[in-house]
Amino acid sequence: MGVTSNWLQQQDSEFLAVLRSLSIFVIVFGHVGGFWFYPPWTGFLHVFVPIFFFISGAVSYNGFLKSPSIVQYLSKRIIGLLIPYYFICIVALFVFVIQNDKFPDFRDCL
């Protein structure tokens, strides 16, 4: 750990950032119903999902190489994922309670 050499050159990193941004946009576009906009032509947009996962792995690996220890890398990743996740869950629960004037009955999910 603690490798200081960057395995990605600046130009490659910029290209991955642009491709990752495009992939995020297309995935969000698909989640709001964009994949049904003009079938079958929007079907090619599904190729961006594996591209997004591949680029995320490449970017994660680069961050892993720069981290001083495995524990520090994992703790940073876990905190960076769980805190926003729980925040969004709490906000969604709050919105549900405001809209429905009751707490959700999770027994219906079983």
N, C-alpha and C positions, 0 to 999 in steps of 0.2 A: 504494500500500500504506500501511499504518499509519493507516487510517481509524479514527477513534475513535468515530464515531457508530454506534450499534447499530441495525441495520435491523429487528430483531425487538423488539417490545415485551415487557415482562415477562410479561404474561398469555399472549401467543402462545408465548413460549419455554416456559412451564410446560405449556401444552397439548401442544406438540410433545414435551416430555420424557415426559409420560404416555403419549401415543400411541406413541412410540418404545419405551418400556418394555413396553407391551402387545404391540407387534409382535415384539419380541425374545422375549417369553414364548411367543407363538403359534408362532414359527418353531422355537424349541427344542422345544416340544410336538410339532410336526410331525416333527422329526428323530428323536424317540424313538418314533415310530409313532402319534402322536395323530391323524393325518389319516385313519387307517383305523379309528378307534374306533367311529364311528357313521355310516357313509356312508349317504346322500349329504349329510347335514346338516353334517358337518365339512368338506365341500368349500368352503364359503364362507370358511373360514379362510385359503385360499390368497390372498385379497385382501390380506392383511397383508404379503406379501413385497414387492410393489411399493410399498406404503406405507412400509415400512422403508427401502427404497432412496431414496425421495423425501425422507424426513425426514433421512436421513443426509447427503444432498447439501445440504439446506438448512442443517443444522448445520455442515457442513464449510465452506460458503460464508461463514457468519458468522465462523468461525474464520479463514478466509482474509482477510477484510476487517480483522480485528484484528491480523494478523501484520505485523511491520515490513517484511519482504521475502519475495519468492517463495522464495528459497533457504532461509530459515529455516523457512517454512511446510512446504516439501517435506521438509526434513531431519527436522523434528519428526514429520511423518506417517509417513515411512519408518521411522524408529527406533521409533515407537510401534506399528507393525505388524509389523516384522521381528523385533524382539527377542522379543515374546510368541510369534510363530509358530515361531521356531527353538527356543525353550524347550519348547513343546508337542511339537515333533517329537522333541527329545532325550528327553523324558519318555516319549513313546510308544515310542521305540526301546528305551529302558531296560526298560519293562514287557514288551515283546515278548521281549527277551533273557531276562528272568527267567522268563517263562512257558514259553518253548520251549527254553531252554538252548542256544540257537544264535543267531547273527546272521542276519537275514533274507537270503534269496537274491533280490536285485533283478533277476536275469536272468529270473525268472518274470514280471516286469511288462512285459517287452517283447513 
